[in-house]
Amino acid sequence: EKFTYPQVFVHGQYLGGFTEATAALRAATPFRAALGLPAPVSPTAVRDLVASRPVVALSLPNCVQCEQLRALLAAEGVADAAGVFTKWDKATGEYAELRRQLVAVTGQEKFTYPQVFVHGQYLGGFTEATAALRAATPFRAALGLPAPVSPTAVRDLVASRPVVALSLPNCVQCEQLRALLAAEGVADAAGVFTKWDKATGEYAELRRQLVAVTGQEKFTYPQ
């Protein structure tokens, strides 16, 4: 008998007044669906998201550093580098709430994207992520990457045995040298060789070190 306005109906069914309508607007209700609105952001949306995968990088459209990090991950050999990222959009209605939750989770009021989490723990932004990519860190492990190449890897390798021959898969001259060593009576001719693979993420760094050690920019294998 007594009521105030507005009085709200959904698909012909009485919802209620202002109090009921605002409450229904904050939850996944037929009211929101009838208005063409998606379900509202869960109060634990960001915590749930960053805990849902080993590595989560939050990004925005047209984010230069996000693309740079994605390219670095791909270069390191991460199979689905793009799948690490979850892209938000400042133009959507839920962005303000997502950002508010992100501030609460990270403790950072001011930040740039990407924002990176490892097993639900906050790592940091682009600077922290790239630094963690260069060392033996939980970040690399969570991405399924081996420890990075030591800055003295090639020097250490060539000093580790009396003779070291660096080779590649399907290297004809490598096989010819191995056969010559075996013919000369070298018991473990194959053991002389260390085989690299151009398809791996660490090859570029190994080659760079080899160039530094030999002084030769152009060469064939074996070395």
Salt bridges, closest charged atoms under 4 A:
GLU67 OE1 - ARG70 NE 3.15
GLU76 OE1 - ARG140 NH1 3.17
GLU97 OE2 - ARG100 NH2 2.81
GLU109 OE2 - ARG99 NH1 3.53
GLU175 OE1 - ARG178 NE 3.20
GLU205 OE2 - ARG208 NH2 2.80
GLU217 OE2 - ARG207 NH1 3.48
